[in-house]
């Protein structure tokens, strides 16, 4: 049977939590840097236009896909009536 060592267990637990906290801090730091770099690049007109055009194209593609699915449903509903 293992012995009970509360202080050693607390020390190990604190060490593990410190590792988690350190990893989370590094992740937040990297995300913050990425946000800064993205914001900085968006200040350039060419970059902003490219990003906006890509978003525009994505939204149009989604809308066209939804429209095609709706037309398929309409055709299926019409064929079921006959």
N, C-alpha and C positions, 0 to 999 in steps of 0.2 A: 504494500500500500504506500502511496506517495505521501510525503510529508507536506504539511501545510506551511507555506512561507508567504504570508501576505505582503510583506514589503518587497520581496523579490518579484512576486506576481504584479504588484503595482508598478514596479520599475519597468518590467517587460511591457506592460500595457501602455505605459507612458511613452516608451521608446517606439512602439508600433504606431501610436497615435501621432507622435512627432513626425514619423515617416509619411503618414497620410497627409498631415497638415502641410509638410514641406512640398509634397507632390502637388497638392491642390494649389498652393501658393505659386509654384512654377507654372502650372496650367493657366491660372488667372493672369499671371504676368505675361505669358505668351499670347493669350487672347487679347489682352489690352494692347500689346504691341501690334498685333494683327489689325485690330480696329483702327489704331492710329495710322498705320501704313495705308489701309484702305481709304480712310478719310483723306489722307494727304494725296493719294493718287486721284481721288474724285475731284480734287480742286482743279485738275487739268481738264480742259474742255473736251479734248479728244477722248480721254478715258471715260469721262462721264457720259458722252454720247454713245460710246461703244456699250457701256453697261446698260444704259437706258434702251438702246436698240435691241440688245439681247433679251432684256426683260419683256419688251414689246413683242418680239418674235415668239417668246415662250408663251405669253398670254394668248396670242392669236392662235398658236398651235393647239393650246388647251381648248379654246373656244371651238375651233374647227372639229376637234376630236369629240367634244360633247355634242356638237351639232350632228355629226355622223352617227353617233350612238342613238340620239333621239330619232333620227330618220329611220334607223333600223328598227327601233321600237314601234314607230308609226307603221311601217310596212308590215311588221309582224302582227300588229293589232288589226290592221286591215285584212290581212290574209286569214286571220282567225274568224272574222265575221262571215266569211263566205261559206 
